[in-house]
Amino acid sequence: MTKRAEAGDLDHHAAIRHFFLHRQQSYSIAEIAALWRVAPEDVRDIHHDELSRSSNEAAQRISWVDVLDTSVSFSMLRPVDIERALGPDFALARPDAWRTAEVTIHLPRFITVALLSDAAIPPDLSLEVRVEQLILESFMSGLRLAACDEDRCNRQRRV
């Protein structure tokens, strides 16, 4: 990994850490785009329904809970990056069940070829990230993430 990539990762982890530990009620399109490292147009496309309710461009903001749900549902923030960013403060922001575990798997090559050629997945993603997204999507399809409110986080800290 180059020094430039390392600095980028540190900046990204700092942004993730700030998002989880210093929550705002809502976020602008520009703030979400910076957090996800995507173009503002991509954020608008993803949150089209919420944004269409407001005609005032300056007032178009997305709630923290919706940004979190979308971050995980669309793999905009990888769980491993969230865990690395939060470090020892992970329990302040996420339930322990969201900690990651390193897993090595062996797949037949036809599956890896299919994953690497899937046009629905951005081509710059590694096979590891593609498999991670596929697994997360299969678990998230029936679930709605609940935000970790203060009471629940406090209960977790006391246990």
Rosetta blueprint (number, residue, H / E / L):
1 M L
2 T L
3 K H
4 R H
5 A H
6 E H
7 A H
8 G H
9 D H
10 L H
11 D H
12 H H
13 H H
14 A H
15 A H
16 I H
17 R H
18 H H
19 F H
20 F H
21 L H
22 H L
23 R L
24 Q L
25 Q L
26 S E
27 Y E
28 S E
29 I H
30 A H
31 E H
32 I H
33 A H
34 A H
35 L H
36 W H
37 R L
38 V L
39 A L
40 P H
41 E H
42 D H
43 V H
44 R H
45 D H
46 I H
47 H L
48 H H
49 D H
50 E H
51 L H
52 S H
53 R L
54 S L
55 S L
56 N L
57 E H
58 A H
59 A H
60 Q L
61 R E
62 I E
63 S E
64 W H
65 V H
66 D H
67 V H
68 L H
69 D H
70 T H
71 S H
72 V H
73 S H
74 F L
75 S L
76 M L
77 L L
78 R L
79 P H
80 V H
81 D H
82 I H
83 E H
84 R H
85 A H
86 L H
87 G H
88 P H
89 D H
90 F H
91 A H
92 L H
93 A H
94 R L
95 P L
96 D H
97 A H
98 W H
99 R L
100 T L
101 A L
102 E L
103 V L
104 T L
105 I L
106 H L
107 L L
108 P L
109 R H
110 F H
111 I H
112 T H
113 V H
114 A H
115 L H
116 L H
117 S L
118 D L
119 A L
120 A L
121 I L
122 P L
123 P L
124 D L
125 L L
126 S L
127 L H
128 E H
129 V H
130 R H
131 V H
132 E H
133 Q H
134 L H
135 I H
136 L H
137 E H
138 S H
139 F H
140 M H
141 S L
142 G L
143 L L
144 R L
145 L L
146 A L
147 A L
148 C L
149 D L
150 E H
151 D H
152 R H
153 C H
154 N H
155 R H
156 Q H
157 R H
158 R H
159 V L
